[in-house]
């Protein structure tokens, strides 16, 4: 879909190799009918995304809300659901297999709620548990596909080939003949697909089943503290900082001993881009240095925040999420904690 047909201000941007992340998102999906022969049907989207050695599955449907019944499934609109990512774009092929299914109402609630319940039981999965997470999703999809009334309405398989620039963008798949579609009269307006001469006067598109996908670009990962190989260091640093019988210099020495292993874990992570590895290292080192300085001055409290939102941080209570500032010039040293 051209930028001019997407919401105001949208602009396609390049996703640079090893410099940014890609996210595959389901912006919207819809069936051309909601009722057939007095039985309600609802859309369900399953996606399989492969990029290099990374594989992810995503599942979006009306049954992904807790404590629902068939009586209110028709009130659910699925918008802007993440299917895969953030993935470090490394220049390899990006392959997508996406299926839009029509699922009978009672089956959607039964199968999808069970799938989400299984996934919720794997919350906080580490790298070694990823196969279990994939199997839970796979089992949920199979539980739907085995149902006689579940039908594939639209399937898309596409590959963004390696060696070619990968750009952000909006892709629309419609289960209709090409001659029945007028692409330049399709718009993404306020998150919904509309058809008409312009987005404001256009009507919601309902001529056929469709799905709307987006490839997004992210420059930073906000969830880096929970990444495999890195998360364990939060506990280790926290134990050092909260030790009541240690002086500030003792804490510095203990952090100095941990620092090479931490930086190795960050630099070796396949889940972070090159710029993000540097950002994370600087933020954590700056935060730890500031805490050690506070403890050395016998004033363990610091006021932080932006604008009117202020809060106090205790230097003893270390948390990766508090590591917001990487401006300390000492943070650029290979091991800033070996210097007094």
C-alpha positions as CSV (number, residue, x, y, z in Angstrom):
1,X,0.0,0.0,0.0
2,X,1.5,3.4,-1.0
3,X,2.5,5.8,1.8
4,X,-0.1,8.2,0.5
5,X,-2.9,5.7,1.2
6,X,-1.8,5.0,4.8
7,X,-2.6,7.1,7.8
8,X,-1.4,10.7,7.8
9,X,2.3,11.1,8.3
10,X,3.2,7.5,7.5
11,X,6.6,7.1,5.8
12,X,8.3,4.0,4.6
13,X,11.8,3.7,6.1
14,X,14.7,1.3,5.5
15,X,15.6,-1.3,8.1
16,X,19.4,-1.4,8.2
17,X,21.3,-4.6,8.5
18,X,22.3,-5.2,12.1
19,X,21.3,-1.7,13.0
20,X,17.6,-2.1,13.6
21,X,14.9,-4.5,14.5
22,X,11.9,-5.7,12.5
23,X,8.4,-6.5,13.9
24,X,5.6,-8.2,12.0
25,X,2.2,-6.9,13.1
26,X,-1.3,-7.7,12.2
27,X,-3.0,-4.3,11.8
28,X,-6.4,-5.7,11.0
29,X,-8.3,-8.7,9.7
30,X,-11.9,-9.3,8.7
31,X,-14.3,-11.8,7.2
32,X,-16.7,-10.7,4.5
33,X,-19.5,-12.3,6.5
34,X,-20.0,-12.8,10.2
35,X,-23.0,-15.2,9.9
36,X,-23.6,-18.1,7.5
37,X,-26.6,-20.4,7.8
38,X,-27.5,-18.9,11.2
39,X,-24.1,-19.7,12.6
40,X,-21.5,-17.0,13.6
41,X,-18.0,-17.2,12.2
42,X,-15.0,-15.2,13.4
43,X,-11.5,-14.4,11.9
44,X,-8.4,-16.1,13.2
45,X,-4.9,-15.3,12.0
46,X,-2.0,-17.6,12.2
47,X,1.5,-16.5,11.1
48,X,4.8,-18.3,10.8
49,X,7.8,-16.0,10.4
50,X,11.3,-17.1,9.6
51,X,14.4,-14.9,9.5
52,X,17.8,-16.4,9.4
53,X,18.0,-19.0,12.2
54,X,15.0,-17.4,14.0
55,X,11.5,-18.8,13.8
56,X,8.4,-17.4,15.5
57,X,4.7,-18.1,15.4
58,X,1.8,-15.8,16.1
59,X,-1.8,-16.4,16.7
60,X,-4.6,-13.7,16.8
61,X,-8.2,-14.4,17.2
62,X,-11.4,-13.5,19.2
63,X,-10.8,-16.3,21.7
64,X,-7.6,-14.6,23.0
65,X,-9.6,-12.7,25.6
66,X,-10.1,-14.3,29.0
67,X,-13.5,-15.3,30.3
68,X,-15.5,-14.8,27.1
69,X,-18.3,-16.7,25.5
70,X,-19.8,-16.9,22.1
71,X,-22.4,-14.3,23.0
72,X,-20.0,-11.4,22.9
73,X,-17.3,-12.6,20.4
74,X,-18.9,-10.3,17.7
75,X,-17.9,-7.3,19.8
76,X,-14.2,-7.9,19.4
77,X,-12.0,-6.1,16.9
78,X,-8.5,-7.3,16.6
79,X,-6.1,-4.4,15.8
80,X,-2.3,-3.9,15.9
81,X,-1.4,-7.4,17.2
82,X,2.2,-8.4,17.2
83,X,2.9,-11.6,15.3
84,X,6.7,-11.7,15.5
85,X,9.7,-9.8,16.7
86,X,11.5,-7.7,17.6
87,X,14.1,-9.6,15.4
88,X,17.5,-8.2,14.6
89,X,17.5,-7.7,10.9
90,X,20.7,-9.4,9.7
91,X,20.1,-9.2,5.9
92,X,18.9,-12.8,5.5
93,X,15.6,-13.9,3.9
94,X,12.5,-12.8,5.7
95,X,9.8,-15.4,5.0
96,X,6.2,-15.2,6.1
97,X,3.4,-17.8,5.9
98,X,0.1,-16.2,7.0
99,X,-3.4,-17.9,7.1
100,X,-6.7,-16.2,7.7
101,X,-9.3,-18.7,9.0
102,X,-13.0,-18.5,9.6
103,X,-13.7,-20.3,12.9
104,X,-17.2,-21.1,14.3
105,X,-17.8,-18.9,17.4
106,X,-18.0,-21.6,20.0
107,X,-14.8,-23.3,18.6
108,X,-12.9,-20.0,18.6
109,X,-13.5,-19.5,22.2
110,X,-12.8,-23.1,23.2
111,X,-9.6,-23.6,21.3
112,X,-8.0,-20.1,21.5
113,X,-8.6,-19.6,25.2
114,X,-7.0,-23.0,25.9
115,X,-4.0,-22.0,23.7
116,X,-3.5,-18.7,25.5
117,X,-3.8,-20.5,28.9
118,X,-1.0,-22.8,27.9
119,X,1.2,-20.0,26.8
120,X,0.5,-18.0,30.0
121,X,1.9,-21.0,31.9
122,X,5.2,-20.5,30.1
123,X,5.5,-16.8,31.1
124,X,9.1,-15.7,31.4
125,X,10.3,-18.5,29.2
126,X,14.1,-18.7,28.8
127,X,15.9,-19.7,25.6
128,X,15.7,-23.4,26.6
129,X,11.9,-23.2,26.9
130,X,11.3,-21.7,23.5
131,X,10.5,-25.1,21.9
132,X,7.8,-25.6,24.6
133,X,6.3,-22.2,23.8
134,X,6.3,-23.1,20.0
135,X,4.7,-26.4,20.8
136,X,2.0,-24.8,22.8
137,X,1.1,-22.5,19.9
138,X,1.3,-25.3,17.4
139,X,-1.0,-27.5,19.5
140,X,-3.5,-24.6,19.7
141,X,-3.5,-24.1,16.0
142,X,-3.9,-27.8,15.4
143,X,-6.8,-28.0,17.8
144,X,-8.6,-25.4,15.6
145,X,-7.6,-26.9,12.2
146,X,-8.9,-30.3,13.2
147,X,-12.4,-28.8,13.5
148,X,-14.6,-29.6,10.6
149,X,-16.1,-26.1,10.3
150,X,-12.8,-24.2,10.4
151,X,-11.8,-23.0,6.9
152,X,-8.9,-21.3,5.3
153,X,-10.2,-18.1,3.7
154,X,-6.9,-16.6,2.6
155,X,-3.3,-17.7,2.6
156,X,-0.2,-15.7,1.9
157,X,3.3,-17.0,1.5
158,X,6.0,-14.5,0.7
159,X,9.7,-14.0,1.1
160,X,11.7,-10.7,1.2
161,X,14.9,-11.9,-0.4
162,X,18.3,-11.4,1.1
163,X,20.5,-8.9,-0.7
164,X,17.7,-6.5,-1.3
165,X,16.8,-3.5,1.0
166,X,14.1,-4.3,3.5
167,X,11.7,-1.5,4.1
168,X,8.8,-0.9,6.5
169,X,5.4,-0.9,5.0
170,X,1.7,-2.0,4.9
171,X,0.6,-5.0,3.0
172,X,-3.0,-5.9,2.3
173,X,-4.2,-9.4,1.3
174,X,-7.7,-9.7,-0.1
175,X,-9.5,-12.9,-1.0
176,X,-10.8,-11.6,-4.3
177,X,-10.0,-11.6,-8.0
178,X,-7.5,-9.0,-9.1
179,X,-9.9,-7.3,-11.4
180,X,-12.3,-6.8,-8.6
181,X,-9.9,-4.8,-6.5
182,X,-9.0,-1.1,-7.0
183,X,-5.8,-0.7,-4.9
184,X,-5.6,3.1,-5.2
185,X,-9.0,3.3,-3.7
186,X,-8.0,1.4,-0.6
187,X,-6.9,3.4,2.5
188,X,-5.8,2.6,6.0
189,X,-7.7,5.2,8.0
190,X,-7.8,5.3,11.8
191,X,-6.5,1.7,11.9
192,X,-9.1,0.3,9.6
193,X,-9.2,-0.6,5.9
194,X,-11.7,1.6,4.0
195,X,-12.6,1.9,0.3
196,X,-13.5,5.1,-1.6
197,X,-12.1,8.1,-3.4
198,X,-10.5,9.4,-0.2
199,X,-10.1,8.0,3.3
200,X,-12.5,10.3,5.1
201,X,-15.5,9.6,2.8
202,X,-14.6,6.0,2.3
203,X,-16.6,3.1,3.8
204,X,-15.2,0.2,5.8
205,X,-14.1,-2.5,3.3
206,X,-16.4,-5.5,3.4
207,X,-16.4,-6.8,-0.2
208,X,-14.2,-9.8,0.7
209,X,-12.2,-11.4,3.4
210,X,-8.9,-9.5,4.1
211,X,-5.9,-9.1,6.3
212,X,-3.6,-6.1,6.8
213,X,0.0,-6.7,7.8
214,X,2.8,-4.2,8.7
215,X,6.5,-4.6,8.9
216,X,7.8,-2.1,11.5
217,X,11.2,-0.8,12.3
218,X,12.5,-0.5,15.9
219,X,15.7,1.2,16.8
220,X,15.8,0.0,20.4
221,X,14.5,-2.9,22.4
222,X,12.8,-1.9,25.6
223,X,12.7,-5.5,26.8
224,X,16.4,-6.2,26.8
225,X,16.6,-6.8,30.6
226,X,14.7,-10.1,30.1
227,X,16.8,-11.4,27.2
228,X,18.5,-14.8,27.6
229,X,22.0,-14.5,29.0
230,X,21.5,-11.0,30.2
231,X,18.6,-11.4,32.7
232,X,20.7,-13.4,35.2
233,X,23.1,-10.4,35.7
234,X,20.4,-8.2,37.1
235,X,20.3,-10.6,40.1
236,X,24.0,-10.7,40.4
237,X,24.5,-6.9,40.3
238,X,21.5,-6.5,42.7
239,X,23.1,-8.9,45.2
240,X,26.3,-6.9,45.2
241,X,24.6,-3.5,45.6
242,X,22.3,-4.6,48.4
243,X,25.1,-6.2,50.5
244,X,24.9,-4.3,53.8
245,X,28.3,-5.3,55.1
246,X,30.2,-4.1,52.0
247,X,31.8,-0.7,51.5
248,X,31.4,1.3,48.2
249,X,35.0,0.2,47.2
250,X,34.1,-3.4,47.9
251,X,31.0,-3.2,45.7
252,X,33.1,-1.6,42.9
253,X,35.6,-4.5,43.0
254,X,32.8,-7.1,42.9
255,X,31.1,-5.3,40.0
256,X,34.5,-5.1,38.2
257,X,34.8,-8.9,38.5
258,X,31.3,-9.4,37.0
259,X,31.7,-6.8,34.3
260,X,33.7,-8.8,31.7
261,X,31.2,-11.6,31.7
262,X,28.3,-9.2,31.5
263,X,29.7,-7.3,28.5
264,X,30.5,-10.6,26.8
265,X,26.9,-11.7,27.3
266,X,25.6,-8.4,25.8
267,X,28.1,-8.4,22.9
268,X,27.4,-12.1,22.1
269,X,23.6,-11.7,22.2
270,X,21.9,-12.5,18.9
271,X,18.8,-10.6,20.2
272,X,20.4,-7.1,20.1
273,X,21.7,-4.9,17.3
274,X,25.2,-3.4,17.3
275,X,24.0,0.0,18.5
276,X,21.7,-1.5,21.2
277,X,24.6,-3.5,22.6
278,X,26.6,-0.3,23.1
279,X,23.6,1.5,24.5
280,X,22.8,-1.2,27.0
281,X,26.4,-1.5,28.2
282,X,26.7,2.3,28.7
283,X,23.4,2.6,30.5
284,X,24.1,-0.2,32.9
285,X,27.7,1.0,33.6
286,X,26.6,4.6,34.1
287,X,23.8,3.5,36.5
288,X,26.1,1.3,38.6
289,X,28.8,4.0,38.7
290,X,26.3,6.5,39.9
291,X,25.0,4.2,42.6
292,X,28.5,3.5,43.8
293,X,29.3,7.2,44.0
294,X,26.1,7.8,46.0
295,X,27.1,5.1,48.5
296,X,30.6,6.4,48.8
297,X,29.1,9.9,49.7
298,X,26.9,8.3,52.4
299,X,23.8,9.5,50.6
300,X,22.2,6.4,49.0
301,X,19.2,8.3,47.6
302,X,18.8,10.0,44.2
303,X,15.9,11.9,42.7
304,X,15.1,11.0,39.1
305,X,12.4,11.7,36.6
306,X,11.3,13.8,33.7
307,X,9.3,17.0,34.2
308,X,6.9,16.8,37.1
309,X,7.2,13.0,37.3
310,X,9.8,12.6,40.0
311,X,10.8,9.6,42.2
312,X,13.5,8.6,44.5
313,X,16.0,5.8,43.7
314,X,17.9,3.9,46.4
315,X,21.4,3.1,45.3
316,X,21.2,-0.2,47.1
317,X,18.1,-1.4,45.1
318,X,19.6,-2.1,41.6
319,X,17.2,-2.8,38.7
320,X,18.0,-2.9,35.0
321,X,14.9,-0.9,34.3
322,X,16.3,2.0,36.2
323,X,19.4,2.1,33.9
324,X,18.2,5.1,31.8
325,X,21.2,7.3,31.5
326,X,24.4,6.3,29.6
327,X,26.0,9.8,29.7
328,X,28.7,9.1,32.3
329,X,32.1,9.5,30.4
330,X,33.6,6.7,32.5
331,X,31.1,4.3,30.9
332,X,33.1,4.2,27.7
333,X,36.1,2.5,29.5
334,X,36.5,-1.2,28.9
335,X,36.0,-1.9,32.6
336,X,35.0,1.4,34.3
337,X,34.9,-0.3,37.7
338,X,38.6,-1.0,37.9
339,X,39.3,2.8,38.3
340,X,38.8,4.4,41.8
